[in-house]
Amino acid sequence: MPWQRWLGRTSTFHSSRRTTPSARNRGEGIPATTLVREAIEGWIDDQKAKRLRDEIAAYALEMAGTSADLDPELEAAAAAELKAAAERK
């Protein structure tokens, strides 16, 4: 490029450690690639958790009222325990 010859440079300037303006303002100096990587990993974890919740909910709906549904005696015991716990508070 002509301006590079004018400056006497043969290559372009490249900074491999760019930071976001907000991180730079806070003085943290966190590379943007690190922030993006963490954001993407968090999004992937959220998607996995959502998929698992959806699969569990679908299974529960499918099994509702069948022999795989909650045991009535266990359900009654759990309800009694929750009620007793609430009364103790």
N, C-alpha and C positions, 0 to 999 in steps of 0.2 A: 504494500500500500504506500502511496506517496508520502503520507504523514509519517510513516515509520522511517523512511529514508531521511526525512527532514529532521527527525529526532535522533537519527543515527542508530536506530534499533533494527534488528533483523527478525525479531519475533514479537508476538503480541504479549501483552501483560496478562497474566492469569493468576488469580488468587484461589488457592485450593481450600482456603479456610474462611468461607463467607459466613457471616452471621446475620440473623434477622435484626431489623432495626430495634425491636423491643428488647431482645436479648442484649444487644450492644448497648442500649441505653441503661439497662440494669447492670451492666458490667460483667455479665455472666460469660460472654464470649463462647456461647455454645454454637458449634458449626451447624449450619442449616441442614446439612445432610443428616446429622444426628437427630435433629428435631423431626425431620420428615420420616426417618426410619422409625423412630419411637411412635410417631402418630400412626403410621401404617401398621406397625405391629399391634398397637392398641386397637385399631379398627378391626384387624383380623381376629384378635381375641374376642372382641365384642360380637363379631359375626358368628364365630364358633359357639359362643355362649347362647346367642339368640337361636341358632339352629338347634342346639341341644334342647333348649326350653320348648321350642316348637314341636320337636319330635316327641318329647315327654308328654306335652299337652295332647298331641294327636293320639298317642298310645292310650292315655287316660280316657279320652273320649271314646275310643274304640272298645276299651275293656269295661267301660261303665256298665254296671248291672250284670256282669258275667261272674263266673267263679274266680276270675283274676282280680275282681274288684276288692275293695277293702273289707276285711273281716268285720262283721257287725259287732262282735264282742270287743275287738281291738278299738274300733271306732268309739264305742261307748266308754271304754276306759280312758281313751285320750280326751274325750269331751269332758269327762268328770275331772281329770287332772287339770285341764285348762281352767275349768270353773273354780277349782280349789285354789289354783295359783293366783287367779284374779282376786279371790276373796282374801287371800293372805296379804295382798298389797295394800 
